[in-house]
Amino acid sequence: MLTSKQRAYLRGIASGYETIFQVGKGGISDNLITQVNDALKKRELIKLRVLDNSMLTAREAAEALAQACSADVVQVIGSRFVLFRRNPQEPVIDLAKAR
């Protein structure tokens, strides 16, 4: 669980990130979950987008993917959302700076 300061710190970092995955009309498939898991393991923080033809809202997709990948939802704005999951073996982002 992230504190509000950690969430704000991660939002600031994610603002410069590009969207790397899109959730379309196919919804959240096993393939997407696998790709998101791999990306979270390497990057820890990723930005995703829900396309207009998707049956899910950005909030629904964020919650479903976060639960499937054991991640935290950092932010949902419009059709975009940000997920975070700490990599305990090789951390990329230092959350101690958020204090």
LUMFI-154569 format. One record per residue (C-alpha): x, y, z; residue number from 1. Coordinates in nm, 2 decimals. Layout:
KOLBA      u      v      w   i
KOLBA      X      Y      Z NUM
...
***
This chain:
KOLBA      u      v      w   i
KOLBA   0.00   0.00   0.00   1
KOLBA   0.13   0.34  -0.10   2
KOLBA   0.12   0.65   0.11   3
KOLBA  -0.01   0.98  -0.04   4
KOLBA   0.34   1.12  -0.05   5
KOLBA   0.47   0.81  -0.23   6
KOLBA   0.18   0.82  -0.47   7
KOLBA   0.25   1.19  -0.54   8
KOLBA   0.62   1.11  -0.60   9
KOLBA   0.53   0.83  -0.84  10
KOLBA   0.28   1.05  -1.03  11
KOLBA   0.56   1.30  -1.08  12
KOLBA   0.79   1.04  -1.22  13
KOLBA   0.51   0.89  -1.44  14
KOLBA   0.42   1.23  -1.60  15
KOLBA   0.73   1.20  -1.82  16
KOLBA   0.66   0.83  -1.92  17
KOLBA   0.51   0.72  -2.25  18
KOLBA   0.21   0.49  -2.26  19
KOLBA   0.34   0.14  -2.33  20
KOLBA   0.02  -0.08  -2.33  21
KOLBA  -0.33  -0.03  -2.45  22
KOLBA  -0.65  -0.20  -2.34  23
KOLBA  -0.88  -0.24  -2.64  24
KOLBA  -1.21  -0.41  -2.72  25
KOLBA  -1.06  -0.75  -2.63  26
KOLBA  -1.04  -0.63  -2.27  27
KOLBA  -0.78  -0.78  -2.03  28
KOLBA  -0.64  -1.10  -2.17  29
KOLBA  -0.39  -1.34  -2.02  30
KOLBA  -0.14  -1.22  -2.28  31
KOLBA  -0.18  -0.86  -2.16  32
KOLBA  -0.15  -0.96  -1.79  33
KOLBA   0.18  -1.15  -1.88  34
KOLBA   0.32  -0.85  -2.06  35
KOLBA   0.22  -0.61  -1.78  36
KOLBA   0.38  -0.84  -1.52  37
KOLBA   0.71  -0.85  -1.72  38
KOLBA   0.71  -0.47  -1.77  39
KOLBA   0.64  -0.41  -1.39  40
KOLBA   0.92  -0.65  -1.30  41
KOLBA   1.17  -0.45  -1.52  42
KOLBA   1.04  -0.09  -1.48  43
KOLBA   0.83  -0.10  -1.16  44
KOLBA   0.62   0.20  -1.29  45
KOLBA   0.42   0.18  -1.62  46
KOLBA   0.16   0.39  -1.79  47
KOLBA  -0.14   0.23  -1.98  48
KOLBA  -0.43   0.36  -2.19  49
KOLBA  -0.78   0.23  -2.24  50
KOLBA  -0.90   0.28  -2.60  51
KOLBA  -1.25   0.42  -2.68  52
KOLBA  -1.37   0.09  -2.82  53
KOLBA  -1.30  -0.09  -2.49  54
KOLBA  -1.59  -0.21  -2.28  55
KOLBA  -1.40  -0.11  -1.96  56
KOLBA  -1.35   0.23  -1.81  57
KOLBA  -0.99   0.33  -1.72  58
KOLBA  -1.07   0.29  -1.35  59
KOLBA  -1.21  -0.06  -1.40  60
KOLBA  -0.92  -0.17  -1.62  61
KOLBA  -0.67  -0.02  -1.37  62
KOLBA  -0.83  -0.21  -1.08  63
KOLBA  -0.86  -0.54  -1.27  64
KOLBA  -0.49  -0.53  -1.39  65
KOLBA  -0.36  -0.42  -1.05  66
KOLBA  -0.54  -0.71  -0.88  67
KOLBA  -0.42  -0.96  -1.15  68
KOLBA  -0.06  -0.83  -1.13  69
KOLBA  -0.04  -0.76  -0.75  70
KOLBA   0.03  -0.40  -0.83  71
KOLBA  -0.09  -0.06  -0.69  72
KOLBA  -0.29   0.19  -0.89  73
KOLBA  -0.10   0.52  -0.87  74
KOLBA  -0.32   0.74  -1.08  75
KOLBA  -0.62   0.73  -1.32  76
KOLBA  -0.68   1.04  -1.54  77
KOLBA  -0.92   1.02  -1.84  78
KOLBA  -0.83   0.71  -2.04  79
KOLBA  -0.48   0.67  -1.89  80
KOLBA  -0.37   0.50  -1.57  81
KOLBA  -0.04   0.43  -1.40  82
KOLBA   0.05   0.11  -1.21  83
KOLBA   0.34   0.04  -0.97  84
KOLBA   0.48  -0.28  -0.83  85
KOLBA   0.81  -0.28  -0.64  86
KOLBA   1.08  -0.53  -0.75  87
KOLBA   1.24  -0.65  -0.42  88
KOLBA   1.54  -0.81  -0.60  89
KOLBA   1.64  -0.51  -0.82  90
KOLBA   1.46  -0.19  -0.72  91
KOLBA   1.45   0.08  -0.98  92
KOLBA   1.26   0.35  -0.80  93
KOLBA   1.37   0.47  -0.45  94
KOLBA   1.05   0.54  -0.26  95
KOLBA   1.26   0.67   0.04  96
KOLBA   1.28   1.00  -0.16  97
KOLBA   0.91   1.04  -0.12  98
KOLBA   0.93   1.11   0.25  99
***
